[in-house]
Amino acid sequence: METVFDIVKRHIEDTATSWSIGTFGAIAEFHREADEPVQMTQGKGWIAVTTERGALRIDSHPKARLFPYETISKIPSAWSQGVMVCLPDDAAALSGRTGVTALDFDDGSLMPAGGDGRFDLGFGLAHIDVCVRTHDPALIDALSQVQGTAFVDLPPATVKTIKACDPTRVFVSRMGRIEVAQSIPASRDATPMGPHTHVLPALLGRGRAQAANIPVPEGWSIALAFYPPHPVRTADGSLKGFDRVSFDAFQKLIDDHAPADLSQAKRQAWQLLETNAAPDTAAVPDSRHARTAFRVALRQWELLNGTTVTSAAWRGLCDSTRIEAGDADPRPDHEGSI
């Protein structure tokens, strides 16, 4: 079986795969276009890719583990998917700085201007450092004046200065970093394609490491995540024709790396449909994440085999999500973001 780093390296070379480092309410995302100029570098145990808009570096770690997942979409014929690359909590731990802090020279910089002023924004996250890098004297002065203040307590004028000065945002974990040089959009503007960040204080205030529907086991922290090509959705979330190659590739990740109860729930759902078993609530898994896997499997079976009387009955029993055809799941806006 491939190592975690083998899998990561293979996917970083695929321009259709996107990446993220962050937590619930604060995340940096890296995407690149197939025709976008890129510099790819690698060494023993690391690989990096840099464009004019952003950069991504991933480091190998002996304790890394993959947790692929699929979740329910509001579109009844679709689902969401991704792969969490996780470390045990103790191995994932970083500084956890709880206030704005001036930092030394950024010798790990992937993009130009690595010697600019660098500040940790004081998010107090155990496994992610959220920083900015800038040469703008106004921003350096503004952040120097609020050292020790947690990000959520920053004066509105300081947040406004951060946005106006458009610094490079740098999200760091034990397994790498994402740097975003693309401009910060105005509040309520559409999320830009390519590298970007979201910082949403309302979600940060919930104190979660990830959304409740993401199945990361107790004792593990997300160091980074990647999102391989989706078999029925485009990068902007709209629907596309079924891609069997992408589907099979992700199912292999599920089979090889997902928690056993999730892959078992999927196999159970497909077997029930193959044998035309009558709907029975007792056959639906009890746990939240296994039940989600079961529901996703029903949708996937219909995509592969067409809707039948039996599949429609099972969908009616445990997956009654309905939405108008053509609608897409909403993307997050940039209210309160950096």
N, C-alpha and C positions, 0 to 999 in steps of 0.2 A: 504493500500500500504506500502511496505517496506520503511524504512528510507534510506537516502543515505548511512549512516554508516552500516546499515544492509546489503546492497548490496555489499559494499566494503568488509566487513568481509567475506561474502560468497565467493567472488571471490579470496580473498587472500589465502584461503584454497585450491584453485584449482591450481595445479602446471602447468596447461596448460595456465593459464592467466599470461601475462607479464605486467610490470608497467614502468612508466617513470615520472620523474620530470624534468622540464626544460623549454626552450623557443626555438624559431626558431634560430638554430645555436649552441645551447648549451644544452645538454640533458644527463641525467643519466638514464640508463635502468636497470631494475632488472628482471631476469629470474632465475628459478631454475628447476632442473630435478626431475622427479618423484621419483627417487631412491637416491637423494642427501640427505645426513644427514642435518637435519634442526632443529633449535630451535625456537619454536613459543611461544611468550609470549603476554599477554594482560591484560588490566586493564579497569577501567571505562573510556570509551571514547577513547581508543587507542588499537592498535594491532600491533605487530611487528613480523617479521620473519628474521632469521639470518642464513647464511651459511658461509662456509669458504671463499667464493668468494665475498660476499656482503651481504647487509642487507637492509630491507625496514621497515619503521614505518609509520603508518597512524593514524592521529588524527581526531576525530569527530569534526565537526564544525556546529553550528546551521544554518548558512547561505549557506551551501554547496548545489550545484545543479549539476545534471548530464546533460551533453549534448552529447548523443551518435550520431555518424555520420557514414556515408558510403561514400566513394569516388571512382571515376573511376580508374580502373587499366589499364595498357597497354595491359594486357591479356584480350581479348574480352569476355571471359566467367567468369571473376573474378572481384573482387572489393576489396577495403581495408576498414577496419572498426576499430573503437575504441570508447572509452568513455572518454570525458573530464570531470574532476571533478573540478568545478569552484567556485570561490567566487566573490562577488562584489569587484571592484577594491580597494576600501578603506579598506575592510576587509582583502584583500590578501597582502597588502603592507608590505614590510620588510625594511631592512636597506638601500638598494639602494646604497651601498658603491661604489664609482667611482674610487677607487685606492686600491692597495694591502694593507691589514691591518692585523697586528698581533692581534689575538684574545685570549681571556682567555681560561682556561681549558674547554674542551668540556664535560660538564656534561650530555649531551644527547647522547653520543657515544653509538652505537649499537654493535660495534666490539671492539676487544682488542686494547690496546694502546690508550685509550681515553685521556691520559694525555700528549700525544706528542705535538710538536709544531703545532699550527693551524693557518691558514691564510685564510682570504677572498681574493680571487684573483682580486677583483675590477672590476667586470663585469658591475656594474651600473644598474642592472636589478631591476625593481620595486618590483617584486613578487617572485624572486628566488635569494638565496645566493649561490654562487659557491665557495666552499672552498677546501683546501687540509689539510691533517693531516699527520705529519711525525716526525720521531725521527732522521732523517738524518741531521747531522750538516751542511753538504754542502748545502742542500736545505734550511734549516733554515737561514743560513747566506745569501744565494743568495736572498731570499725573503725579508729578513730584510733590505737589501741594496736598494731595489726598492719600499719601502713602499710609498704609495701615487701615484704610477704610475698605470694607467689603464691597464687592461690585454692586450688590443689591442696594447698598446704602449710599452709592455715589450721588452727589448733587446732580440734578438734571443738566446743569450747565456743563459739567464734566463729560457726561454722556453725549451731549450735543457736540462738544469739541472732538470727541473720539470719532463720531460720524463725519464731521466736517473735514477732519484732517486725513481721513481715509488711510489709516495705517495698514501695514501687512499684518494679518491675523495669523497667529501660530498656535495650533492645538497640538499638544505633545502627550504621548502615552509611553509606557515601557516598551512598546513595540513599534514606535515610529512617530511621525509627525505629518501634519498637513499644514501647508502655508498657503494663504489666500491673498493675492495681490489685486484681484478684481474689485472694482469700486463697490462700496456699500450702497445698496439701493435705498431710496427714500421709503419711509414707512408706508405700508399698504401697496407699494409697487410689487410687480410680479417678481418671483424668484428668478434670478438670472440663470441661464444655462452656464455650465462650466463651474469652476471652483467658487464656492460661496460659503457663508456662515449664517447660522441662525442662533440668536440668543434671546430666549423668551422667558423673562423673569417669572411669569405666572406659572409656567411649567416647572422651572427650577425650584420654586417654592414648595412643590409637592415632595421634594426630597427623594425621588426615585432615581435609580441608576439607569433604568430603561423603562419603556412603556410596559404596562401590565401584560400585554398580549405577546411579549417577546419572551420565549422560554429559556432563560438563562438560569441554571441551577444555583441554589444557595452556595455561597462560598467562592463564586467566580465573578470576575469583573471583566467588562468588555474593553479590550485594548484597542481594537479597531473593528471595522465591519466592511464587507464588500457585497456588491449586488450584481451578480452575473446577469447576462441578457435574459430578459423575461420571455417566456414562450408566447404570451398573448398581449403584452403591453409594451408600448414604446417608452423611451426615456422620459417623455413628458406626461406619462400616465394614460394616454389614450390607447384604445384597443387596436390590435393588429391581427393579421392572419396567424394561425397556429404554427409555431416553429417547433417541430418534433425534436430536432437536434438539441436545442436549448432546454427543452423539457426533460429529455433523457439525461442530459448532463447534470441538471440540478437534482433529479431523482437519485442519481448515483451519490451525490453529496449527502442527501437525506439518508440513504441506505447505509453509507459508510460512517457517518459522523453524528447524526441526530440522536437524541436520547431514545432508548429502545421503545418506550411507550408511545412515542410519536410515530415512528415508522411502523410499529405494530398496529396502531389505530388506522393508518392508511391501508395497510394490507387487509385488515378486517373489513373495511368499507368496500374495497374492490371485490373481495370474495363474496360478500353478501349480495352485491349487484350481479356478479357473474352467475350466481346460483339462483337468482330471482327470489331471494328470501323476502318474506313479507316484513314490512316495517315493524320494529319492536323497540320500544324505549329502553328495554333492558340491554340491548346490544350497543347502545350509544355510550361511549366512555364517560366516566364520572368527572375526571379531572379537566380543568379548563383547557389546558394546552392540548391534551389528547383529543378532547372533543372538537377543538378547532381543526386539528389534523384530519379527523374523521370527516368533517364538513367540507374541507378543501378537497379531500379525496373524492367525495361525491361529485363535485364540480368537474374535477379533472377526468373522472370516468365518463361523464356525459360528453366532454370535449373529445375524448378519444373514441367513444362508441355511439354517441348520439343519445338523445333523451328517450327513455323507455317508460312504460307505465310504472315499472318497479322503481326506477331512479327518481321519477317525479314524486312518487309516494314517499320515498326516503327523504327527499328534499323538503317535502311538505311537513314531515315529522320534525326535522331538526335543523333545517337551513332554509328558512322562509324569507330570507333577504330579497327585497325587490327594489329596483330603481329603474327609471326610464332608460331605455337603450340609448347609448351614446353619451350618457353622463359619465364624468370622471371623478374620482376622489379628489377633494380639494387639496391643493398644495399649501403649505404654511406661508403666511404673509410675513412681512418684516417689521411688524409693530414691536418696538422696543429692542430691535436687533442691532448687532454691530457687524 
